[in-house]
Amino acid sequence: MSQRLLVVEDSKPIATVIKQIAQSLNYEVVLATTLAQVEEILSGDTDFFAATVDYALPDALDGEAIACVLSYGIQSVVMTGKMDDATRQKILAQPVIDYIPKENSQAFLYLKRVLHGQQTNSNNVILVVDDSSAARNHIVELLKRRNFSVHTANNGVQALEKLKQHKNVKMVITDLEMPEMDGITLTNEIRKKYSREQLAVIGISGAASGIHSARFIKNGADDFLRKPFCPEEFYCRITQNIESLNNIAQIQQAANTDFLTELSNRRAFFRNANQRIAEYTKRKVPYCLAALDIDYFKKVNDNYGYDAGDQVLKVLALYMRKHFGAGLIARMGGEEFAVLLHGLDSDQLYNKLDDFRRDIAVSALPAGDTQISITISIGVVFDSKDELSKQMNEADNALYLAKDHGRNQIVISGAEE
């Protein structure tokens, strides 16, 4: 279901641009051009996720529409062509998401970032650490205005416990002066466990000395704010650091994911499989490593075209997720896949593989306007003590035997020796 955006703007060209931006983010837009229209709309319908509000309207020249929209609890971004210091202070004195001067095209690019952030910030978890409840609550209120998910701690010791409890924290905002463990010591402890790619740290201090910013940065912080700070600077630094983390995560995801099937790629499989096998071996958990290959896949491409072949690979990946959801699944290249499974015993693991093989053999996979029947061959090695590369070779050799023996079957490594 689309989220609804109230656009309060008397300029038709600007309203059109805002509407296009909002619709590109899947907002449903309701437009008002006067304060009277705003009051009429909100008198019967207040179900809006957010609003953009023009500071000056024909019947409300001095920001009256802002207070009106905010009074209904609707998060609001103020768009203004009037940008003197008194106007700025008047806007910032109200609990708005942000204000944006209508100066040039960058204003609308920034608006898009803000509106997108309101939709996605709930996925970004921030830990606020400060022994002052007033300072802590102020920061929490600012973050919640931007829809961030927030946890709090009173000092550094408590913060480290919160990080253990909440593995999805992306950012820590910490005061410097705290009992038990100060912010710089906390930052240093955080960096022993979390890299800059995993978690951002922003230091805060009201101390007059300018050395604290450098101390924070040298101990692993990503940024620094001096109290008292203005909301604008606060939001700019938070957003910049969160976006940087999310961009890194996207790059890492792309580097470790097969673009076609969205399964892990070969590189990610080897890294993660090594970690899992070490854990299975330590805990004496039965596991198997399997190499899978589509039989006669070249004929699929020759007879139906490469687009159909790509669709078969995508659908096969969906079947693999269905059958091996708890396992590690990867596309190793072309039509070859790998699966690492753990379970109760070898029989159970074998049956999982064979159920998958049988399901594929009796299914017609959709590919455009046609349906294509395929089979797969599987080579598998159970509970090997060898290093991963050797296990993969053993599974591949068993796969070749499955092909030689007629395809559409499973061969266990070492079973015929």
TACORLIN-V232523 format. One record per residue. RES is the residue in one small letter. SS is DSSP state (helix for helix, strand for strand, loop for the rest). BURIAL is 1 if it has 9 or more other C-alpha atoms within 8 Angstrom, else 0. D_CENTER is the distance of its C-alpha to the mean C-alpha in Angstrom with 1 decimal. Layout:
BEGIN
res:RES ss:SS burial:BURIAL d_center:D_CENTER
res:RES ss:SS burial:BURIAL d_center:D_CENTER
END
This chain:
BEGIN
res:m ss:loop burial:0 d_center:20.0
res:s ss:loop burial:0 d_center:19.7
res:q ss:strand burial:1 d_center:19.4
res:r ss:strand burial:1 d_center:22.6
res:l ss:strand burial:1 d_center:23.2
res:l ss:strand burial:1 d_center:26.7
res:v ss:strand burial:1 d_center:27.8
res:v ss:strand burial:1 d_center:31.0
res:e ss:loop burial:1 d_center:32.6
res:d ss:loop burial:1 d_center:36.2
res:s ss:loop burial:0 d_center:35.8
res:k ss:helix burial:0 d_center:35.4
res:p ss:helix burial:0 d_center:33.9
res:i ss:helix burial:0 d_center:31.2
res:a ss:helix burial:1 d_center:30.5
res:t ss:helix burial:0 d_center:30.1
res:v ss:helix burial:1 d_center:27.6
res:i ss:helix burial:1 d_center:25.5
res:k ss:helix burial:1 d_center:25.7
res:q ss:helix burial:0 d_center:24.6
res:i ss:helix burial:1 d_center:21.5
res:a ss:helix burial:1 d_center:20.7
res:q ss:helix burial:1 d_center:21.4
res:s ss:helix burial:0 d_center:19.1
res:l ss:loop burial:0 d_center:16.3
res:n ss:loop burial:0 d_center:18.0
res:y ss:strand burial:1 d_center:19.8
res:e ss:strand burial:1 d_center:23.3
res:v ss:strand burial:1 d_center:25.7
res:v ss:strand burial:0 d_center:28.9
res:l ss:strand burial:1 d_center:31.1
res:a ss:strand burial:1 d_center:33.8
res:t ss:loop burial:1 d_center:36.1
res:t ss:loop burial:1 d_center:38.2
res:l ss:helix burial:1 d_center:38.0
res:a ss:helix burial:0 d_center:40.3
res:q ss:helix burial:1 d_center:37.9
res:v ss:helix burial:1 d_center:35.0
res:e ss:helix burial:1 d_center:37.3
res:e ss:helix burial:0 d_center:38.4
res:i ss:helix burial:1 d_center:34.9
res:l ss:helix burial:1 d_center:33.7
res:s ss:helix burial:0 d_center:37.0
res:g ss:helix burial:0 d_center:36.0
res:d ss:loop burial:0 d_center:32.2
res:t ss:loop burial:1 d_center:29.7
res:d ss:loop burial:0 d_center:26.6
res:f ss:loop burial:1 d_center:24.5
res:f ss:loop burial:1 d_center:20.8
res:a ss:strand burial:1 d_center:21.8
res:a ss:strand burial:1 d_center:24.6
res:t ss:strand burial:1 d_center:25.6
res:v ss:strand burial:1 d_center:29.2
res:d ss:strand burial:1 d_center:31.8
res:y ss:loop burial:1 d_center:33.8
res:a ss:loop burial:1 d_center:37.2
res:l ss:strand burial:1 d_center:38.3
res:p ss:loop burial:0 d_center:41.9
res:d ss:loop burial:0 d_center:42.6
res:a ss:strand burial:1 d_center:40.4
res:l ss:loop burial:1 d_center:40.8
res:d ss:loop burial:0 d_center:39.7
res:g ss:loop burial:1 d_center:36.2
res:e ss:helix burial:1 d_center:37.5
res:a ss:helix burial:1 d_center:34.8
res:i ss:helix burial:1 d_center:32.1
res:a ss:helix burial:1 d_center:33.7
res:c ss:helix burial:1 d_center:34.4
res:v ss:helix burial:1 d_center:30.8
res:l ss:helix burial:1 d_center:29.6
res:s ss:loop burial:0 d_center:32.3
res:y ss:loop burial:0 d_center:30.6
res:g ss:loop burial:0 d_center:27.4
res:i ss:loop burial:1 d_center:25.5
res:q ss:loop burial:1 d_center:22.9
res:s ss:strand burial:1 d_center:24.5
res:v ss:strand burial:1 d_center:24.1
res:v ss:strand burial:1 d_center:27.6
res:m ss:strand burial:1 d_center:28.7
res:t ss:strand burial:1 d_center:32.0
res:g ss:loop burial:0 d_center:34.6
res:k ss:loop burial:0 d_center:36.6
res:m ss:loop burial:0 d_center:35.3
res:d ss:loop burial:0 d_center:37.9
res:d ss:helix burial:0 d_center:37.3
res:a ss:helix burial:0 d_center:38.7
res:t ss:helix burial:1 d_center:36.5
res:r ss:helix burial:1 d_center:33.4
res:q ss:helix burial:0 d_center:34.5
res:k ss:helix burial:0 d_center:35.3
res:i ss:helix burial:1 d_center:31.8
res:l ss:helix burial:1 d_center:30.0
res:a ss:loop burial:0 d_center:32.4
res:q ss:loop burial:0 d_center:30.6
res:p ss:loop burial:0 d_center:27.2
res:v ss:loop burial:1 d_center:25.5
res:i ss:loop burial:1 d_center:21.9
res:d ss:strand burial:1 d_center:23.3
res:y ss:strand burial:1 d_center:26.3
res:i ss:strand burial:1 d_center:26.4
res:p ss:strand burial:1 d_center:29.8
res:k ss:loop burial:0 d_center:30.7
res:e ss:loop burial:0 d_center:31.9
res:n ss:loop burial:0 d_center:30.5
res:s ss:helix burial:0 d_center:27.8
res:q ss:helix burial:0 d_center:25.3
res:a ss:helix burial:1 d_center:25.4
res:f ss:helix burial:1 d_center:23.9
res:l ss:helix burial:0 d_center:21.1
res:y ss:helix burial:1 d_center:20.4
res:l ss:helix burial:1 d_center:20.6
res:k ss:helix burial:1 d_center:18.0
res:r ss:helix burial:0 d_center:15.5
res:v ss:helix burial:0 d_center:16.6
res:l ss:helix burial:1 d_center:16.5
res:h ss:helix burial:1 d_center:13.0
res:g ss:helix burial:1 d_center:12.0
res:q ss:helix burial:1 d_center:14.1
res:q ss:helix burial:0 d_center:12.1
res:t ss:helix burial:0 d_center:8.6
res:n ss:helix burial:1 d_center:9.8
res:s ss:helix burial:1 d_center:10.4
res:n ss:helix burial:0 d_center:6.9
res:n ss:loop burial:1 d_center:8.1
res:v ss:strand burial:1 d_center:11.0
res:i ss:strand burial:1 d_center:14.1
res:l ss:strand burial:1 d_center:17.4
res:v ss:strand burial:1 d_center:20.5
res:v ss:strand burial:1 d_center:23.6
res:d ss:loop burial:1 d_center:27.0
res:d ss:loop burial:1 d_center:30.4
res:s ss:loop burial:0 d_center:31.4
res:s ss:helix burial:0 d_center:30.3
res:a ss:helix burial:0 d_center:31.1
res:a ss:helix burial:0 d_center:28.9
res:r ss:helix burial:1 d_center:26.0
res:n ss:helix burial:0 d_center:26.3
res:h ss:helix burial:0 d_center:26.4
res:i ss:helix burial:1 d_center:23.1
res:v ss:helix burial:1 d_center:21.5
res:e ss:helix burial:0 d_center:23.0
res:l ss:helix burial:1 d_center:21.7
res:l ss:helix burial:1 d_center:18.1
res:k ss:helix burial:1 d_center:18.5
res:r ss:helix burial:1 d_center:20.0
res:r ss:loop burial:1 d_center:16.7
res:n ss:loop burial:1 d_center:15.0
res:f ss:loop burial:1 d_center:13.2
res:s ss:strand burial:1 d_center:13.5
res:v ss:strand burial:1 d_center:16.3
res:h ss:strand burial:1 d_center:18.4
res:t ss:strand burial:1 d_center:21.7
res:a ss:strand burial:1 d_center:24.3
res:n ss:loop burial:1 d_center:27.8
res:n ss:loop burial:1 d_center:28.2
res:g ss:helix burial:1 d_center:26.8
res:v ss:helix burial:1 d_center:28.0
res:q ss:helix burial:1 d_center:26.3
res:a ss:helix burial:1 d_center:23.0
res:l ss:helix burial:1 d_center:23.1
res:e ss:helix burial:0 d_center:23.7
res:k ss:helix burial:1 d_center:20.8
res:l ss:helix burial:1 d_center:18.4
res:k ss:helix burial:0 d_center:20.0
res:q ss:helix burial:0 d_center:19.5
res:h ss:loop burial:0 d_center:15.8
res:k ss:loop burial:0 d_center:13.9
res:n ss:loop burial:0 d_center:10.5
res:v ss:strand burial:1 d_center:12.0
res:k ss:strand burial:1 d_center:10.6
res:m ss:strand burial:1 d_center:13.8
res:v ss:strand burial:1 d_center:17.5
res:i ss:strand burial:1 d_center:20.0
res:t ss:strand burial:1 d_center:23.4
res:d ss:strand burial:1 d_center:27.0
res:l ss:loop burial:1 d_center:29.5
res:e ss:loop burial:0 d_center:32.6
res:m ss:loop burial:1 d_center:32.0
res:p ss:loop burial:0 d_center:34.2
res:e ss:loop burial:0 d_center:33.8
res:m ss:loop burial:1 d_center:31.1
res:d ss:loop burial:1 d_center:30.5
res:g ss:helix burial:1 d_center:27.4
res:i ss:helix burial:1 d_center:28.3
res:t ss:helix burial:1 d_center:29.1
res:l ss:helix burial:1 d_center:25.8
res:t ss:helix burial:1 d_center:23.9
res:n ss:helix burial:1 d_center:26.0
res:e ss:helix burial:0 d_center:25.3
res:i ss:helix burial:1 d_center:21.5
res:r ss:helix burial:1 d_center:21.8
res:k ss:helix burial:0 d_center:23.8
res:k ss:helix burial:0 d_center:20.8
res:y ss:loop burial:1 d_center:17.6
res:s ss:loop burial:0 d_center:17.4
res:r ss:loop burial:0 d_center:16.3
res:e ss:loop burial:1 d_center:13.4
res:q ss:loop burial:0 d_center:12.2
res:l ss:loop burial:1 d_center:13.3
res:a ss:strand burial:1 d_center:15.0
res:v ss:strand burial:1 d_center:18.4
res:i ss:strand burial:1 d_center:20.4
res:g ss:strand burial:1 d_center:24.1
res:i ss:strand burial:1 d_center:26.3
res:s ss:strand burial:1 d_center:30.1
res:g ss:loop burial:0 d_center:33.0
res:a ss:loop burial:0 d_center:35.5
res:a ss:loop burial:0 d_center:37.7
res:s ss:loop burial:0 d_center:37.5
res:g ss:loop burial:0 d_center:35.4
res:i ss:helix burial:0 d_center:35.0
res:h ss:helix burial:1 d_center:32.2
res:s ss:helix burial:1 d_center:29.5
res:a ss:helix burial:0 d_center:30.6
res:r ss:helix burial:1 d_center:30.8
res:f ss:helix burial:1 d_center:27.2
res:i ss:helix burial:1 d_center:26.0
res:k ss:helix burial:0 d_center:28.3
res:n ss:loop burial:1 d_center:27.1
res:g ss:loop burial:1 d_center:23.4
res:a ss:loop burial:1 d_center:22.1
res:d ss:loop burial:1 d_center:20.0
res:d ss:strand burial:1 d_center:21.8
res:f ss:strand burial:1 d_center:24.6
res:l ss:strand burial:1 d_center:25.9
res:r ss:strand burial:1 d_center:29.5
res:k ss:loop burial:0 d_center:30.5
res:p ss:loop burial:0 d_center:31.3
res:f ss:loop burial:0 d_center:28.6
res:c ss:loop burial:0 d_center:28.1
res:p ss:helix burial:0 d_center:25.1
res:e ss:helix burial:0 d_center:24.6
res:e ss:helix burial:0 d_center:24.3
res:f ss:helix burial:1 d_center:22.1
res:y ss:helix burial:0 d_center:19.5
res:c ss:helix burial:0 d_center:19.8
res:r ss:helix burial:1 d_center:19.2
res:i ss:helix burial:0 d_center:16.3
res:t ss:helix burial:0 d_center:14.5
res:q ss:helix burial:0 d_center:15.5
res:n ss:helix burial:1 d_center:14.2
res:i ss:helix burial:1 d_center:10.8
res:e ss:helix burial:0 d_center:10.5
res:s ss:helix burial:0 d_center:12.0
res:l ss:helix burial:1 d_center:9.6
res:n ss:helix burial:0 d_center:6.6
res:n ss:helix burial:0 d_center:9.4
res:i ss:helix burial:1 d_center:10.5
res:a ss:helix burial:1 d_center:7.4
res:q ss:helix burial:0 d_center:7.8
res:i ss:helix burial:0 d_center:11.4
res:q ss:helix burial:0 d_center:11.4
res:q ss:helix burial:0 d_center:9.8
res:a ss:helix burial:1 d_center:12.4
res:a ss:helix burial:0 d_center:15.0
res:n ss:helix burial:1 d_center:14.7
res:t ss:strand burial:1 d_center:14.4
res:d ss:loop burial:1 d_center:17.4
res:f ss:loop burial:0 d_center:17.1
res:l ss:loop burial:0 d_center:19.4
res:t ss:loop burial:1 d_center:18.6
res:e ss:loop burial:0 d_center:14.9
res:l ss:loop burial:1 d_center:16.4
res:s ss:strand burial:1 d_center:16.5
res:n ss:loop burial:1 d_center:18.9
res:r ss:helix burial:1 d_center:22.1
res:r ss:helix burial:0 d_center:20.9
res:a ss:helix burial:1 d_center:18.0
res:f ss:helix burial:1 d_center:20.4
res:f ss:helix burial:1 d_center:23.1
res:r ss:helix burial:0 d_center:21.1
res:n ss:helix burial:1 d_center:19.6
res:a ss:helix burial:1 d_center:22.9
res:n ss:helix burial:1 d_center:24.9
res:q ss:helix burial:0 d_center:23.1
res:r ss:helix burial:0 d_center:23.4
res:i ss:helix burial:1 d_center:27.0
res:a ss:helix burial:0 d_center:28.0
res:e ss:helix burial:0 d_center:26.8
res:y ss:helix burial:1 d_center:28.6
res:t ss:helix burial:0 d_center:31.7
res:k ss:helix burial:0 d_center:31.7
res:r ss:helix burial:0 d_center:31.4
res:k ss:loop burial:0 d_center:33.7
res:v ss:loop burial:1 d_center:31.4
res:p ss:strand burial:1 d_center:32.6
res:y ss:strand burial:1 d_center:30.3
res:c ss:strand burial:1 d_center:30.7
res:l ss:strand burial:1 d_center:29.4
res:a ss:strand burial:1 d_center:30.0
res:a ss:strand burial:1 d_center:30.2
res:l ss:strand burial:1 d_center:30.1
res:d ss:strand burial:1 d_center:31.5
res:i ss:strand burial:1 d_center:32.3
res:d ss:loop burial:1 d_center:36.1
res:y ss:loop burial:0 d_center:37.7
res:f ss:helix burial:1 d_center:34.4
res:k ss:helix burial:0 d_center:36.4
res:k ss:helix burial:0 d_center:38.5
res:v ss:helix burial:1 d_center:35.5
res:n ss:helix burial:1 d_center:34.6
res:d ss:helix burial:0 d_center:38.4
res:n ss:helix burial:0 d_center:39.2
res:y ss:helix burial:1 d_center:36.2
res:g ss:loop burial:1 d_center:34.5
res:y ss:helix burial:0 d_center:31.4
res:d ss:helix burial:0 d_center:29.1
res:a ss:helix burial:1 d_center:30.4
res:g ss:helix burial:1 d_center:29.8
res:d ss:helix burial:1 d_center:26.2
res:q ss:helix burial:1 d_center:25.9
res:v ss:helix burial:1 d_center:27.6
res:l ss:helix burial:1 d_center:25.1
res:k ss:helix burial:1 d_center:22.2
res:v ss:helix burial:1 d_center:24.1
res:l ss:helix burial:0 d_center:25.2
res:a ss:helix burial:1 d_center:21.6
res:l ss:helix burial:0 d_center:21.1
res:y ss:helix burial:1 d_center:24.4
res:m ss:helix burial:1 d_center:23.2
res:r ss:helix burial:1 d_center:20.2
res:k ss:helix burial:0 d_center:22.6
res:h ss:helix burial:0 d_center:25.2
res:f ss:loop burial:1 d_center:23.3
res:g ss:loop burial:0 d_center:20.2
res:a ss:loop burial:0 d_center:20.6
res:g ss:loop burial:1 d_center:21.6
res:l ss:strand burial:1 d_center:20.1
res:i ss:strand burial:1 d_center:20.4
res:a ss:strand burial:1 d_center:20.5
res:r ss:strand burial:1 d_center:22.2
res:m ss:strand burial:1 d_center:24.6
res:g ss:strand burial:0 d_center:26.0
res:g ss:loop burial:0 d_center:28.0
res:e ss:loop burial:1 d_center:28.7
res:e ss:strand burial:1 d_center:28.4
res:f ss:strand burial:1 d_center:25.8
res:a ss:strand burial:1 d_center:25.6
res:v ss:strand burial:1 d_center:24.9
res:l ss:strand burial:1 d_center:25.1
res:l ss:strand burial:1 d_center:26.1
res:h ss:strand burial:1 d_center:27.5
res:g ss:strand burial:1 d_center:29.8
res:l ss:loop burial:0 d_center:33.2
res:d ss:loop burial:0 d_center:35.4
res:s ss:helix burial:1 d_center:36.1
res:d ss:helix burial:0 d_center:37.5
res:q ss:helix burial:1 d_center:34.4
res:l ss:helix burial:1 d_center:32.2
res:y ss:helix burial:0 d_center:34.7
res:n ss:helix burial:0 d_center:34.8
res:k ss:helix burial:1 d_center:31.0
res:l ss:helix burial:0 d_center:31.4
res:d ss:helix burial:1 d_center:34.5
res:d ss:helix burial:0 d_center:33.2
res:f ss:helix burial:1 d_center:30.4
res:r ss:helix burial:1 d_center:33.2
res:r ss:helix burial:0 d_center:35.4
res:d ss:helix burial:0 d_center:32.8
res:i ss:helix burial:1 d_center:32.1
res:a ss:helix burial:1 d_center:35.9
res:v ss:helix burial:0 d_center:36.7
res:s ss:loop burial:0 d_center:33.8
res:a ss:strand burial:1 d_center:33.9
res:l ss:strand burial:1 d_center:30.6
res:p ss:strand burial:1 d_center:29.9
res:a ss:strand burial:1 d_center:29.9
res:g ss:loop burial:0 d_center:30.5
res:d ss:loop burial:0 d_center:33.9
res:t ss:strand burial:0 d_center:35.0
res:q ss:strand burial:1 d_center:34.3
res:i ss:strand burial:1 d_center:34.6
res:s ss:strand burial:1 d_center:35.7
res:i ss:loop burial:1 d_center:34.8
res:t ss:loop burial:1 d_center:35.4
res:i ss:strand burial:1 d_center:33.7
res:s ss:strand burial:1 d_center:35.3
res:i ss:strand burial:1 d_center:33.9
res:g ss:strand burial:1 d_center:35.0
res:v ss:strand burial:1 d_center:34.1
res:v ss:strand burial:1 d_center:34.8
res:f ss:strand burial:1 d_center:34.9
res:d ss:loop burial:0 d_center:34.5
res:s ss:loop burial:0 d_center:35.4
res:k ss:loop burial:0 d_center:36.1
res:d ss:loop burial:0 d_center:35.7
res:e ss:loop burial:0 d_center:33.0
res:l ss:helix burial:1 d_center:30.1
res:s ss:helix burial:0 d_center:31.5
res:k ss:helix burial:0 d_center:34.8
res:q ss:helix burial:1 d_center:33.3
res:m ss:helix burial:1 d_center:31.5
res:n ss:helix burial:0 d_center:35.0
res:e ss:helix burial:1 d_center:36.6
res:a ss:helix burial:1 d_center:34.2
res:d ss:helix burial:1 d_center:34.7
res:n ss:helix burial:1 d_center:38.5
res:a ss:helix burial:1 d_center:38.4
res:l ss:helix burial:1 d_center:36.5
res:y ss:helix burial:1 d_center:39.3
res:l ss:helix burial:1 d_center:41.8
res:a ss:helix burial:1 d_center:40.2
res:k ss:helix burial:1 d_center:40.5
res:d ss:helix burial:0 d_center:44.1
res:h ss:loop burial:0 d_center:45.0
res:g ss:loop burial:0 d_center:44.1
res:r ss:loop burial:1 d_center:40.3
res:n ss:loop burial:1 d_center:38.4
res:q ss:loop burial:1 d_center:38.8
res:i ss:strand burial:1 d_center:37.5
res:v ss:strand burial:1 d_center:39.3
res:i ss:strand burial:1 d_center:38.9
res:s ss:loop burial:1 d_center:39.3
res:g ss:loop burial:0 d_center:42.7
res:a ss:loop burial:0 d_center:44.0
res:e ss:loop burial:0 d_center:46.8
res:e ss:loop burial:0 d_center:47.8
END
